[in-house]
Amino acid sequence: MEPRSETKNGKPRSKDTDRPSLQQTRHKFSRMMSDNTPDAFRNVGRKPGLQIWTINNMKMAPVPAQAFGNFFEGDCYIVLHMSEKKGSAQSADIHYWIGNASSQDEQGAAAIYVTQLDEHLGGSPVQHREVQGSESPRFRSYFKNGLIYKKGGVSSGFQHVDTNSYNVLRLLHVKGRKNVTAKEVEVSWSSFNKGDIFLLDMGKSIVQWNGPQSNRREKLKAILLAQDIRDRERGGRAQIGVVEGGHEQDSAELMKVMTAVLGQRSGSLKEATSDDKPVKEQSNNVRLYHVFDDSGNVVVQEVAAQPLTQDLLLSSDCYIVDQSGSSVMVWKGKQASKEERRDALNRALNYVKAKSYPPSTRVEVMSEGGESAMFKHLFKSWRDKGQTQGMGKTYSAGKIAKVDQVKFDVMTLHARPELAAQQRMVDDASGQIKVWRIENLELAEVNPNTYGQFYGGDCYLVLYTYLRGNQQQYILYMWQGRHATKDEVTACAFQAVNVDNKYNGAPIQVRVVMGKEPRHFLAIFKGKLIIFEGGTGRPGVVNPDAAARLFQVRGTTELNTKATEVLARASSLNTNDVFLLRTDRICYLWYGKGCSGDERVMGRTMSDVLSKQDKQVVMEGQEPGEFWVALGGKAPYASDKRLQREEPPHNPRLFECSNQTGQFRMTEVDDFAQSDLDEEDVMLLDTWEEIFFWVGNLANKTETKEAWNCAQEYLRSHPAGRDRDTPVIFVKQGHEPPTFTGWFHAWDPHKWSDMKNLNMNKSPVGGSGGSYGAPGGPVSGPPLYRIHGGDASPGPLTPTSPSVQRGQTFVTKTLSPSSSFTPSFAAGGAKSPSAGAMYLDPGLLVDKSISELPQGVDPSHRENHLSDVDFQNLLGTGRLDFQRLPKWRQNDLKKKAGLF
């Protein structure tokens, strides 16, 4: 279906963003759509999940669940996603998707329906405009197996899906490493190229052809898409074969099938084309505009540039936030007029056009109180109404973070990793500590009696060892003094690698910049952490001793207290804190009016560590003259209690990091899960207070090496003006601490160990870290299998092959990373397995409820799916009863044990 051609003053009119056209469409269909609105939204559900409609004859027509992820290029769609996260209210996102060949009328109707649906749901949903090929990360997150673009449209007589229909012949061009799209192309060899993957779909059989230059992840994503098509569109009754491009001779039978459909291939294939379009790099050029009506004219007036603050947004108005054209977001105040709120989307589209931004520019519309995570991240600070802080609160007062933390025990942290993540505590800080200082670019052990004393002229390595599940875990802190030389900072990083190697790569590496120590670092020194502004702790070196030294003490318990040296001047004081003033004859404990009793107790404890001199308590406002003389005279200082500001938490965000284009790029992964962490990835997890770098075992060495620089670039370019000294934590695959895993839902600690047992003939679902069924489709995919004996090569595969067992997938002997094999088990499972039987990983069978078992497993005969080795191991632990085993298994074990 071709878009209608319209012109204005002799120039082409934009089909996406033209205000007059949208107004005309609004008037043209307002009466008809108003009459149909009750019916259109009658079946809109409020349960968590996905609902999709297409625009057909200017009406909303529901799309069946089996067709979710399939989009006709000639149509427009409305996608409603309802979510309900634990501990928070239900939220909704409304997306309207524009096909490249959709008509102007359909686009206008979709926009109007989105506005009406938003009103029907109370005005709280976030509205998103999606353009084919430029969908947002959130939209793509609903379709983990990818998007399929189909030619034509519903109005042309095409159907979304006809389950169990095999009258299909199409060629899908699959692209993407993280975000997969598949587009219908001409069924011809001329459509192929060397770098991508193609699915030849013939109804009863699907052949996957992997380009010679395609990589492991692309092959994996493609096989998942092929399985998804098989399960949802063919009822699981289709064969899947895989051909490795460049080695077609190893798949002779499959090539016969392809040749029968495509003809004989002549000439060489086209070269690879560029893969995922990199997202526009993060821009710190963010501007806030006030949008209002002035005598019938819409006025857009700039209010502020980054960093933005929440108090700039007034409930009585509407605003546009422009992130240099990479995204345009509209914020609607609760008290704004109904006309302004209703026309918000239209104004955003006109703004995009006025700025000459591309039609694919991402547009979001949200109401006050329903802001998206990305919107909040553009502001220096953001507080949601009624927001709570969990077990502890973080405050900002000046440049040094202040933490008020409630007591907890280590078992709570281990049992609830999400709590560990929120508190930034892997344990209760009761582990073992070893400290080295960088001296002459080498490691020198620090006297344990001085643990906790850090000098600004030095660099230190702190190795913390603790137990989790009876296994030793390690954290390696790299503390960098503000006045250390560049050579010492470099040597600190180099020596950290050496220590890391001694422990076989197990330690989690954390870069700590002086003055920005993370919570756990404070806790391990039990309230005795002292940061000296300059000097060195090296033995035999005498530091210049000033007549007076002033230390600011912050903390309420031994888990969150530190003393930081500040300039010995009256202007350094703060009414909210405790200060220690050490002179050559006495140590003053100065208590500000805003400090608490707990803070005073910790100040007294710290004074005993810092000085053996007599102590004198000084209350603010009652200072003796000698106190001011030591500080060089009385002077104004921070005396407003409002300076102590509670830092609100921010939603975590996950990014894939890449330098494949020669420039640092980051692609956000929305609604992330553990399965989004691929072995070839370098990922950045931003929890605001800390930055995690997760490195997969097969990650690009260059990306891994440049991870620290990537973190600095990310913080430098962040639109909210982030602190560049935010702690950066380096996490390796398989060694994730609870402070990392707690940000992920349902983290599987055995995922990486299970991966070691996989071979190339196992299900790629296991290889990607978890099964997935498209929304509305199967809820789980093939489990992890071990293959014992048998031949995995297929028999002849033809377009007219008879129906096969549900879920069958063919592979070739040469198939490598993208292989798949989904067996079916004999009913009952009481007989001895054949030579080619499939055994399951024990973790999928033992201590699992019936609903958690893989498809095809008889709950009363789980033991039939265990290998002999796994079986013997479980018998030895007493988790299996020998007498309950079938006779063939008992006899087999007795025979192997030499009992008969």
C-alpha positions in Angstrom: 0.0 0.0 0.0 1.6 3.3 -1.1 1.2 6.5 1.0 -0.9 9.3 -0.5 1.0 12.0 -2.2 0.1 15.5 -0.9 1.7 18.8 -1.5 1.8 22.2 0.0 2.9 25.3 -1.9 4.4 23.0 -4.5 6.5 21.1 -1.9 6.0 17.6 -0.6 4.1 17.4 2.6 5.5 15.3 5.4 3.3 12.3 5.9 4.4 12.0 9.5 4.6 15.4 11.1 2.3 17.8 9.1 0.0 19.6 11.5 -2.7 20.7 8.9 -3.0 17.1 7.6 -3.4 15.8 11.2 -6.0 18.5 11.9 -7.9 17.6 8.8 -7.8 13.9 9.7 -9.1 14.9 13.2 -12.0 16.8 11.8 -12.7 14.2 9.1 -13.0 11.3 11.6 -13.8 13.0 14.9 -17.6 12.3 14.7 -17.1 8.7 13.4 -14.4 7.9 16.0 -16.3 9.6 18.8 -19.2 7.3 18.1 -17.0 4.2 18.0 -14.8 5.1 21.0 -16.9 3.2 23.6 -16.8 0.0 21.5 -13.1 0.5 20.6 -12.0 0.6 24.2 -14.6 -1.8 25.7 -12.2 -4.8 25.6 -9.1 -2.9 26.8 -7.7 -4.9 29.6 -5.8 -3.6 32.6 -4.0 -6.8 33.5 -0.2 -6.8 33.0 0.7 -7.8 29.5 0.5 -6.7 25.9 -2.4 -5.7 23.7 -2.2 -4.7 20.0 -4.6 -3.2 17.5 -4.3 -2.3 13.9 -6.1 0.5 12.2 -8.5 -1.0 9.7 -11.0 1.2 7.9 -10.2 3.9 10.5 -11.2 1.6 13.3 -9.2 -0.3 15.9 -9.1 -4.0 15.1 -7.5 -6.3 17.7 -4.4 -8.4 16.6 -4.4 -12.0 17.7 -1.7 -12.9 20.2 -0.1 -15.4 17.7 0.7 -12.5 15.5 2.4 -10.3 18.0 5.7 -9.1 16.6 4.4 -9.2 13.0 3.8 -5.7 11.4 2.5 -5.0 7.9 4.4 -2.1 6.3 1.2 -0.7 4.9 -0.5 -0.4 8.3 -0.4 1.5 11.6 -0.7 -0.2 15.0 -1.5 0.7 18.6 0.4 -1.2 21.2 -0.6 -1.1 24.9 1.8 -2.5 27.5 0.6 -2.7 31.1 3.2 -3.5 33.7 3.0 -3.9 37.5 6.3 -4.0 39.3 6.6 -5.3 42.8 6.1 -2.5 45.3 4.9 0.0 42.8 1.7 1.0 41.1 0.6 -0.2 37.7 2.1 1.7 34.8 1.1 1.8 31.1 2.8 2.6 27.8 0.9 3.3 24.6 2.9 3.1 21.4 1.6 3.9 17.9 3.6 2.3 15.2 3.8 3.8 11.7 4.6 1.5 8.8 6.7 3.0 6.0 3.9 2.4 3.5 1.0 3.5 5.7 -1.4 6.2 4.5 -1.7 9.7 6.0 -5.2 9.0 7.1 -4.2 5.9 9.0 -1.4 7.7 10.7 -3.8 10.5 11.8 -6.4 8.0 13.0 -3.8 6.1 15.0 -2.6 9.4 16.7 -6.2 10.3 17.6 -6.9 6.9 19.0 -3.8 7.0 21.1 -4.9 10.3 22.7 -8.4 8.9 23.4 -6.9 5.7 24.8 -4.7 7.7 27.1 -7.8 9.6 28.4 -9.7 6.3 28.8 -6.9 5.0 31.0 -6.9 8.2 33.2 -4.2 10.2 31.4 -1.3 8.3 33.2 0.2 6.3 30.3 3.3 7.4 28.5 2.7 7.8 24.8 5.3 6.8 22.3 5.5 7.4 18.5 7.3 4.5 16.7 8.5 4.5 13.1 9.3 1.4 11.2 13.1 0.7 11.5 13.6 3.2 14.3 11.7 1.7 17.1 12.6 2.6 20.7 14.4 0.1 23.0 11.2 -0.2 25.1 9.1 -1.1 22.1 11.7 -3.7 21.0 11.8 -5.2 24.5 8.3 -6.5 24.1 9.4 -8.7 21.2 12.6 -10.4 22.4 12.8 -12.6 19.4 12.6 -9.7 17.0 10.2 -7.8 14.7 9.0 -9.1 11.4 8.1 -6.5 8.7 5.5 -8.0 6.3 4.6 -6.5 2.9 1.1 -5.2 2.3 -1.5 -4.4 4.8 -4.7 -5.7 6.4 -6.9 -3.6 4.1 -5.3 -5.3 1.1 -6.7 -8.6 2.2 -3.7 -9.9 4.0 -4.1 -11.8 7.3 -1.8 -11.4 10.3 -1.5 -15.1 10.9 -3.3 -18.3 10.0 -2.1 -20.9 12.5 -1.3 -24.3 11.0 -1.5 -23.0 7.4 1.5 -24.2 5.4 0.7 -22.4 2.2 3.7 -20.1 2.7 6.7 -19.1 0.7 8.7 -16.1 1.7 12.3 -15.0 2.3 13.1 -13.1 5.5 16.2 -10.9 5.7 17.3 -11.0 9.4 19.4 -8.2 10.7 20.7 -7.2 14.1 22.9 -8.3 16.9 20.9 -7.1 19.9 17.7 -5.8 18.3 16.5 -8.2 15.6 14.3 -7.3 12.7 13.3 -9.5 9.8 11.9 -8.1 6.6 10.2 -9.9 3.7 12.3 -9.6 0.6 12.2 -11.0 -2.9 12.5 -14.8 -2.9 15.7 -14.8 -4.9 19.5 -15.3 -4.5 19.8 -11.6 -5.4 18.5 -10.7 -2.0 21.3 -12.5 -0.1 24.5 -11.0 1.1 27.6 -12.3 2.9 27.0 -10.7 6.3 23.4 -11.3 7.2 21.1 -14.3 7.9 18.2 -15.3 5.7 15.2 -17.5 6.6 13.6 -19.4 3.7 10.1 -20.1 5.0 8.2 -22.7 3.1 5.4 -23.5 5.5 6.3 -27.0 6.7 10.0 -26.3 6.7 12.2 -23.3 7.4 15.8 -23.2 6.2 18.2 -20.8 7.9 21.1 -19.6 5.8 23.9 -18.0 7.8 26.1 -15.5 5.9 29.8 -16.4 6.0 30.5 -13.1 7.9 27.7 -13.4 10.4 28.6 -13.9 14.0 27.5 -16.2 16.8 25.0 -13.9 18.3 23.3 -13.2 15.0 23.0 -16.9 14.3 21.5 -17.4 17.8 19.0 -14.6 17.4 17.9 -16.0 14.0 17.3 -19.5 15.2 15.2 -18.1 18.1 13.2 -16.2 15.5 12.8 -19.4 13.4 11.6 -21.3 16.4 9.2 -18.6 17.3 7.7 -18.7 13.8 7.4 -22.5 14.0 5.7 -22.4 17.4 3.3 -19.5 17.0 2.4 -19.7 13.3 2.8 -23.4 12.6 1.6 -24.8 15.9 5.1 -26.3 16.4 4.7 -28.5 13.3 7.6 -27.4 11.1 11.2 -28.5 10.5 14.1 -26.1 10.8 17.3 -26.7 9.0 20.5 -24.6 9.1 23.1 -24.0 6.3 26.4 -22.4 7.0 27.2 -20.0 4.2 30.6 -20.8 2.6 30.2 -24.5 3.6 27.1 -25.3 1.7 28.7 -28.6 0.5 28.3 -29.9 4.1 24.5 -29.5 3.9 23.8 -31.0 0.5 20.2 -32.1 1.2 19.3 -28.6 2.5 20.9 -26.9 -0.5 18.8 -29.1 -2.8 15.7 -27.6 -1.0 17.0 -24.0 -1.4 17.9 -24.6 -5.0 14.5 -26.0 -5.8 12.9 -22.8 -4.6 15.5 -20.1 -5.5 17.1 -21.7 -8.5 20.7 -22.3 -9.2 22.9 -19.6 -7.7 25.1 -17.8 -10.2 27.9 -15.3 -9.4 29.1 -14.1 -6.1 26.9 -12.8 -3.3 26.7 -9.1 -2.3 29.1 -7.8 0.4 27.8 -7.4 3.9 25.8 -4.3 4.7 25.9 -2.3 7.9 24.2 -4.0 10.9 22.2 -2.3 13.7 22.0 1.4 13.1 23.9 2.9 16.1 21.8 5.1 18.3 22.7 8.7 18.3 25.4 9.2 20.9 24.4 10.5 24.3 24.1 14.3 24.2 24.5 16.6 27.1 22.8 19.3 25.0 19.4 19.1 26.6 16.9 22.1 26.5 13.6 22.6 28.2 10.9 24.6 26.4 7.6 26.0 27.7 4.7 25.4 25.3 1.6 27.6 25.7 -1.2 29.1 23.7 -1.2 32.9 23.1 -4.3 34.2 21.5 -4.7 31.1 19.4 -1.0 30.9 18.5 1.2 28.2 19.9 4.4 29.6 21.5 7.5 27.5 22.3 9.8 29.4 24.7 13.1 28.1 26.0 13.2 27.9 29.7 16.6 26.3 30.6 19.5 24.1 29.4 21.1 21.2 31.1 21.5 20.3 33.8 17.7 20.5 34.4 16.0 20.5 37.8 12.6 19.2 38.6 11.3 22.5 40.1 11.4 24.0 36.6 8.3 22.0 35.7 5.0 23.7 36.8 1.8 21.7 37.1 -0.2 24.3 35.3 1.8 24.1 32.0 3.1 21.8 29.3 6.8 21.5 28.4 9.0 20.0 25.7 12.4 18.5 26.5 14.6 18.2 23.5 17.7 16.0 23.6 19.5 17.4 20.5 17.0 15.8 18.3 17.7 12.2 19.4 14.4 12.4 21.3 11.6 14.9 21.9 9.6 14.5 25.1 6.4 16.3 26.1 5.5 16.7 29.8 1.9 17.5 30.7 1.2 19.2 34.0 -1.8 17.9 36.0 -3.4 21.3 36.1 -2.8 22.2 32.4 -5.9 22.8 30.4 -7.7 19.9 28.7 -7.0 21.3 25.3 -3.3 21.6 26.0 -3.1 18.1 27.3 -5.1 16.6 24.4 -3.0 18.5 21.8 0.4 17.6 23.3 1.2 14.9 20.8 0.3 17.1 17.8 2.4 19.9 19.1 5.4 17.6 19.5 5.1 16.4 15.9 4.9 20.0 14.7 8.0 20.9 16.8 9.9 18.0 15.2 8.9 19.4 11.8 9.8 23.0 12.7 13.3 21.8 13.8 13.8 19.9 10.6 14.4 16.7 12.6 14.0 13.4 10.7 10.5 11.8 10.6 11.9 8.9 12.6 12.7 11.1 15.6 11.6 9.5 18.8 8.6 11.2 20.4 7.2 10.6 23.9 4.3 12.2 25.7 3.8 11.8 29.4 1.8 13.2 32.3 3.0 14.6 35.6 3.5 11.6 37.9 3.9 9.1 35.0 7.3 10.1 33.8 9.5 7.6 32.0 12.9 6.5 33.4 14.7 8.1 30.5 12.9 11.4 31.2 13.9 11.4 34.8 17.6 10.7 33.9 17.7 14.0 32.1 17.3 15.9 35.4 19.9 16.5 38.0 17.6 15.1 40.7 14.1 13.7 40.6 11.7 12.9 43.4 8.5 10.9 42.9 5.6 11.7 45.2 5.5 9.5 48.3 8.9 8.0 47.4 10.5 5.7 50.0 14.1 4.9 50.5 14.1 1.3 51.8 16.6 0.5 54.6 18.7 3.6 54.4 18.8 7.2 53.1 21.5 9.0 51.2 22.0 12.7 51.7 24.0 15.2 49.8 25.5 18.1 51.7 28.3 19.9 49.9 30.6 17.5 48.0 30.7 14.6 50.3 27.9 12.0 50.3 26.3 11.3 53.6 24.6 8.0 54.3 22.1 7.2 57.1 21.9 3.4 57.2 19.7 1.1 59.2 21.3 -2.0 60.7 20.9 -5.3 58.9 22.4 -8.8 58.8 24.3 -10.6 56.1 21.7 -13.3 55.7 19.1 -10.7 54.7 21.5 -9.5 52.0 22.1 -13.0 50.7 18.4 -13.9 50.7 17.4 -10.7 49.1 19.9 -9.6 46.5 17.6 -6.7 45.4 18.2 -5.3 48.9 21.9 -5.7 48.6 21.8 -3.8 45.4 19.8 -1.0 46.8 22.1 -0.7 49.8 25.3 -1.3 47.8 26.4 -3.9 50.3 27.5 -7.4 49.3 27.7 -8.4 53.0 27.9 -7.1 56.5 31.5 -6.0 56.1 32.8 -8.8 58.4 35.2 -10.2 55.9 39.0 -10.1 55.8 41.1 -7.1 54.5 44.5 -6.8 53.0 45.9 -3.4 52.0 48.9 -2.5 49.8 50.3 0.9 48.9 52.0 1.8 45.6 55.6 2.5 46.4 58.1 3.0 43.6 55.4 1.6 41.3 55.4 -1.7 43.2 53.1 -3.1 45.9 54.1 -2.6 49.5 52.0 -4.1 52.3 50.5 -1.7 54.7 50.8 -2.2 58.5 47.5 -3.5 59.7 47.6 -1.1 62.6 47.2 1.8 60.1 44.4 0.2 58.1 41.8 2.8 57.3 44.2 5.7 57.0 44.5 6.9 53.4 46.7 9.8 52.2 45.9 11.9 49.2 49.4 11.6 47.8 49.2 7.8 47.6 47.4 5.1 45.7 46.2 1.9 47.5 44.9 -1.6 46.7 42.4 -3.0 49.1 41.5 -6.7 48.8 38.4 -7.7 50.6 37.6 -11.4 51.1 34.2 -12.7 52.2 32.1 -15.9 52.1 29.0 -16.4 50.1 27.5 -19.9 50.0 30.7 -21.3 51.6 32.7 -20.0 48.7 35.3 -17.2 48.9 34.5 -14.0 47.0 36.8 -11.1 46.4 36.5 -7.4 45.9 39.6 -5.4 44.8 39.4 -1.7 45.5 41.7 0.7 43.7 41.9 3.8 45.8 43.4 6.8 43.9 44.6 9.8 45.9 43.8 13.2 44.6 47.5 14.2 44.6 49.1 10.9 43.5 51.2 11.1 40.4 50.0 9.8 37.0 52.6 7.1 37.2 51.3 5.9 40.5 47.7 5.9 39.3 48.8 3.8 36.2 50.9 1.5 38.4 47.8 1.0 40.7 45.8 -0.2 37.7 48.6 -2.4 36.5 49.2 -4.0 39.9 45.4 -4.6 40.2 45.6 -6.8 37.1 48.5 -8.7 38.7 46.5 -9.3 41.9 43.4 -10.2 39.8 45.5 -12.8 37.9 46.7 -14.4 41.2 43.1 -15.1 42.1 42.2 -16.4 38.6 40.2 -13.4 37.7 37.7 -13.8 40.5 37.9 -10.4 42.2 35.5 -7.7 41.4 37.5 -4.5 40.6 36.2 -1.2 41.9 37.9 2.1 41.0 37.5 4.5 44.0 38.4 8.2 43.6 39.4 10.0 46.8 36.3 11.5 48.4 33.9 9.3 46.5 34.2 6.1 48.5 31.2 3.7 48.0 29.2 2.5 51.0 30.8 -0.9 51.3 34.3 0.6 51.3 33.3 2.7 54.3 31.8 -0.3 56.1 34.9 -2.6 55.9 37.0 -0.1 58.0 34.4 -0.2 60.9 34.1 3.6 61.5 37.9 4.2 61.4 38.3 5.5 57.8 40.3 8.7 57.7 41.2 10.5 54.5 44.2 12.9 54.7 44.2 15.6 52.1 47.8 15.2 51.1 51.0 13.6 52.3 51.9 9.9 52.2 51.7 7.0 54.6 55.1 5.6 53.5 57.2 4.6 56.5 60.1 6.9 57.2 58.6 9.8 55.4 57.8 12.8 57.5 54.7 14.7 56.4 54.6 18.5 56.9 52.5 19.0 60.0 50.3 22.1 59.9 49.6 24.0 63.1 46.0 22.9 62.8 44.2 20.2 60.8 40.4 20.1 60.4 38.4 16.9 59.7 34.8 16.6 58.7 33.1 13.5 60.2 30.1 12.0 58.6 28.2 8.9 59.6 25.9 7.4 62.2 27.3 3.9 62.6 30.6 2.1 62.1 29.3 1.0 58.8 29.0 4.4 57.2 31.4 6.8 59.0 34.5 8.4 57.6 36.6 11.5 58.5 37.8 13.7 55.6 40.4 16.4 56.0 39.3 19.8 54.8 40.9 23.2 54.6 41.5 24.4 58.2 39.4 27.5 57.8 36.1 28.6 59.5 34.4 28.6 56.1 34.8 24.8 55.9 32.4 24.2 58.8 28.8 23.0 58.2 26.0 23.2 60.8 24.8 19.7 59.8 28.0 17.8 60.8 30.7 17.0 63.3 34.2 18.4 62.9 37.5 17.5 64.6 40.0 20.3 64.9 43.5 19.0 65.9 46.1 21.4 67.1 49.5 20.9 68.6 48.1 20.7 72.1 44.4 19.7 72.0 41.7 18.2 69.8 38.3 20.0 69.6 35.1 18.1 68.9 32.8 20.6 67.2 29.1 19.6 67.1 26.9 21.5 64.6 23.4 22.2 65.6 22.0 20.0 62.8 24.0 16.8 63.7 22.3 13.9 65.5 23.3 12.0 68.7 24.6 9.0 66.7 26.8 11.3 64.6 28.2 12.8 67.8 29.0 9.3 69.1 30.8 8.4 65.9 32.7 11.7 66.1 33.9 10.8 69.6 35.1 7.4 68.3 36.9 8.9 65.4 38.6 11.5 67.6 40.2 8.6 69.6 41.6 7.2 66.3 42.8 10.5 65.0 44.5 12.0 68.1 45.8 10.8 71.5 45.6 14.4 72.8 43.0 15.7 75.3 39.5 16.2 73.8 37.3 19.2 74.3 33.7 19.2 73.1 32.6 22.5 71.5 28.9 23.2 70.7 28.1 25.4 67.8 27.7 29.0 69.0 29.7 28.4 72.2 33.2 28.2 70.7 36.1 29.6 72.7 38.4 32.2 71.2 41.3 29.7 70.8 39.1 27.6 68.5 38.7 30.5 66.0 42.3 31.5 66.3 43.3 28.0 65.2 41.1 28.4 62.2 42.6 31.7 61.2 39.7 33.8 62.5 35.9 33.6 62.6 34.2 33.6 59.1 30.8 32.7 57.6 30.1 29.1 56.9 27.2 26.8 55.8 24.6 27.2 58.5 21.3 26.3 56.7 19.9 22.9 57.6 18.2 22.9 54.2 21.6 22.2 52.7 21.2 18.6 53.8 19.1 17.2 50.9 17.9 13.6 50.6 19.2 12.1 47.4 16.4 10.3 45.5 17.0 6.9 43.9 17.0 6.6 40.2 15.8 3.7 38.1 18.8 1.6 36.9 19.6 1.6 33.2 21.5 -1.1 31.2 23.5 -0.3 28.0 25.4 -2.4 25.5 28.8 -0.8 24.8 30.4 -1.0 21.4 33.3 0.5 19.5 32.5 -1.3 16.3 32.0 1.9 14.4 35.3 3.3 15.6 33.4 5.6 18.0 32.1 4.8 21.5 28.4 3.9 21.2 25.9 2.8 23.8 22.6 1.1 23.0 20.1 1.0 25.8 18.4 -2.3 26.7 14.9 -1.6 28.1 13.1 -3.8 30.6 16.4 -5.7 30.9 16.9 -9.2 32.3 19.8 -11.6 32.8 19.3 -13.1 29.4 20.3 -9.7 27.9 23.9 -10.3 29.2 25.6 -12.1 26.3 29.1 -13.7 26.6 30.3 -11.4 23.8 29.0 -8.3 25.5 30.5 -5.4 27.5 27.5 -3.9 29.3 27.2 -0.8 31.5 24.7 -0.8 34.3 24.0 2.6 35.7 22.5 2.6 39.2 23.3 6.4 39.6 25.3 6.0 42.7 27.6 3.4 41.1 28.5 2.4 37.5 29.0 -1.4 36.8 30.8 -2.7 33.8 29.9 -6.3 33.1 32.3 -8.2 30.8 31.4 -11.4 29.1 33.9 -14.2 28.7 34.0 -13.7 24.9 33.9 -9.9 25.0 35.9 -7.9 22.5 39.3 -7.3 24.1 39.5 -3.7 22.8 36.1 -2.9 24.4 37.2 -4.5 27.6 40.5 -2.7 27.7 38.7 0.7 27.1 35.9 0.0 29.7 37.3 2.6 32.1 37.5 5.2 29.4 34.0 4.4 28.4 32.7 5.0 31.9 34.4 8.4 32.0 32.9 9.3 28.6 29.5 8.2 29.7 29.6 10.3 32.9 31.1 13.3 31.1 28.4 13.4 28.4 25.5 12.6 30.7 22.9 15.3 30.3 22.2 15.5 34.1 25.8 16.7 34.8 26.9 13.6 36.6 29.8 13.4 39.0 32.8 12.1 37.0 34.2 10.5 40.1 31.2 8.2 40.6 32.6 4.7 41.6 33.1 2.3 38.7 32.8 -1.4 39.4 34.3 -4.0 37.0 32.4 -7.3 37.1 33.3 -10.4 35.2 30.9 -13.0 33.9 30.3 -15.7 36.6 31.6 -13.5 39.4 28.6 -11.2 39.9 28.1 -9.8 43.4 24.6 -9.4 44.9 25.0 -5.6 44.5 24.9 -6.3 40.8 22.5 -9.2 40.5 19.9 -7.5 42.7 19.1 -5.1 39.9 18.0 -8.1 37.8 14.7 -10.0 38.2 15.1 -13.7 39.0 18.9 -14.0 38.7 20.1 -17.5 38.0 23.5 -18.1 39.6 23.9 -21.4 37.7 23.5 -19.9 34.3 27.2 -19.5 33.5 28.1 -22.9 34.9 25.4 -24.5 32.9 26.8 -22.9 29.8 30.1 -24.7 30.3 28.3 -28.1 29.8 26.7 -27.0 26.6 28.0 -28.2 23.2 27.2 -26.9 19.8 24.3 -29.3 19.3 22.3 -27.9 22.2 19.4 -25.6 22.1 20.4 -22.0 21.5 17.8 -21.0 24.0 20.1 -22.4 26.7 23.0 -20.7 25.0 21.3 -17.3 25.4 20.6 -17.8 29.0 16.9 -18.5 29.1 13.9 -19.5 27.0 11.5 -17.1 25.6 8.1 -17.2 24.1 6.7 -14.2 22.3 3.8 -12.5 24.1 0.8 -14.7 23.7 2.9 -17.5 22.4 4.5 -20.5 24.2 5.8 -19.5 27.6 8.9 -21.6 27.4 11.3 -22.9 24.8 13.4 -26.0 24.6 15.4 -26.8 27.7 19.1 -27.5 28.0 20.0 -30.9 26.7 23.0 -33.2 26.7 23.2 -35.4 23.6 24.4 -38.9 24.0 25.1 -41.0 20.9 23.0 -40.8 17.8 23.5 -38.7 14.7 22.3 -35.2 14.6 22.3 -34.8 10.9 18.9 -34.6 9.2 17.3 -36.8 6.6 16.1 -35.3 3.4 14.2 -32.0 3.9 11.8 -30.9 1.2 9.1 -28.2 0.9 6.6 -31.0 0.8 7.9 -33.0 3.7 5.1 -34.7 5.8 4.2 -33.2 9.2 6.7 -34.0 11.9 6.5 -34.1 15.7 5.8 -30.9 17.4 8.9 -28.8 18.1 11.3 -30.8 15.8 14.4 -28.9 14.7 16.9 -30.3 12.2 20.6 -29.4 12.3 23.5 -30.4 10.2 26.8 -31.9 11.3 28.6 -28.7 10.6 26.2 -26.5 12.5 27.9 -24.6 15.2 26.8 -21.8 17.4 23.2 -21.6 16.2 22.3 -25.3 16.4 19.1 -26.5 17.9 17.7 -29.8 18.7 14.4 -30.3 20.5 13.6 -33.9 21.2 10.3 -35.5 22.2 10.2 -38.0 25.0 8.3 -41.3 25.0 5.1 -41.3 27.0 5.7 -42.4 30.5 9.4 -42.6 30.1 9.6 -45.9 32.0 11.7 -47.7 29.3 15.4 -47.7 28.9 16.4 -44.8 26.7 17.8 -45.6 23.2 21.3 -44.9 22.0 20.4 -41.4 20.9 18.5 -40.4 24.0 18.5 -36.9 25.4 19.5 -36.2 29.0 18.7 -33.1 30.8 20.7 -30.9 33.1 20.0 -31.9 36.8 19.2 -28.3 37.7 16.1 -28.5 35.5 14.8 -31.6 37.2 15.7 -31.8 40.9 13.7 -29.8 43.4 11.4 -28.5 40.7 7.6 -28.3 40.8 5.6 -29.9 38.0 5.0 -26.6 36.4 8.7 -25.8 36.3 9.7 -29.0 34.5 10.7 -28.9 30.9 8.1 -29.8 28.3 7.9 -33.6 27.7 9.2 -34.6 31.1 7.0 -37.1 33.1 7.1 -35.8 36.7 7.0 -39.4 38.0 10.0 -40.5 35.9 12.4 -37.5 36.1 15.3 -39.9 36.7 15.0 -41.2 33.1 16.3 -37.9 31.9 19.5 -38.0 33.9 22.9 -39.2 32.6 24.7 -41.9 34.5 27.2 -39.5 35.9 24.6 -37.0 37.2 22.5 -39.9 38.4 25.4 -41.4 40.5 26.2 -38.0 42.0 22.6 -37.4 43.1 22.3 -40.9 44.6 25.5 -40.1 46.6 23.9 -37.0 48.0 20.7 -38.9 49.1 18.5 -36.8 46.8 17.3 -39.8 44.9 15.8 -43.1 46.2 17.4 -46.2 44.6 14.4 -48.4 45.4 12.0 -46.0 43.5 14.0 -46.3 40.3 12.7 -48.4 37.4 14.1 -51.9 37.2 16.1 -51.3 34.1 17.9 -48.4 35.8 18.5 -50.5 39.0 19.9 -53.4 37.0 22.1 -51.1 34.9 23.6 -49.5 38.0 24.2 -52.9 39.7 25.8 -54.1 36.6 28.2 -51.2 36.4 28.9 -51.6 40.1 29.8 -55.3 39.5 27.0 -56.6 41.7 25.9 -59.0 39.0 
